[in-house]
């Protein structure tokens, strides 16, 4: 049981790191290449809703985080 919990914590941290990288690299690229902030968010959403690191958060949380991007 303890090993399973450790594995879940490692996996959560791995996904959090992947999301952080997306926000550091992909999000600025989306903003730079989009017509406006809404199109940038839409482009980022395509990635987020199809990436397991983001999908693990659930639809509502992903939408909340994307709508907060500036």
N, C-alpha and C positions, 0 to 999 in steps of 0.2 A: 504494500500500500504506500509506503513512504517513497519508494522508487517511482511509482506512478505520479505522485504529487510533485516530485522533483522534476520529472519529465515535463509535466504540464507547466510548471513555472519556467523552465528553459524555453519551451515552445512559445509561451506568452511573451517572454522577453525578446525572442527572436522576431516574432510578428511586430512587436512594438518598434524594434529597431528598423525593420523593413518599412513600416509606415513613416517613421522619422526620416529615413532616406528619401522616400517619395516626396515628403514635404520640403525637403532641402533641395532636391534636384528637379523632380518632375513638376511640382507646382510652379516654380519660377519659369520653367520652360513653357508651361501652359499659358501663363500670364503674358509672357513675351510674344507669343505667337497667336494669341487670340484677339478678336476684334474688340472685346470688352470683357469685364469681369464675369458676366454671366456665361459667356462662351468658354472662358477659361475654366470656370467651375464645371461646366458640362463635360469638357474634355477630361478633366481630372476625375469626374464621376464615372466615366466610361471605364477608366482604369480601376478605380477603387471598388466598384461594384462587381468587378470580374477578377479581382486579386484575392487569393485566400487570406492574406494577412489583414486585409480590410474586411472581407466578408465575415470573418469571425466576430466582428463587432455587431453585426446585425444592421438591417436596413435603416432603422431610425437613427442610430448612432452615426452611421456613415453620413447620412443626409445632414444631420446636425453639424458634424465637423466640416463638411464641405461648405455649407451655408455660412460658416464662420470665417472661411478663408478670405483674406483681403490682399 
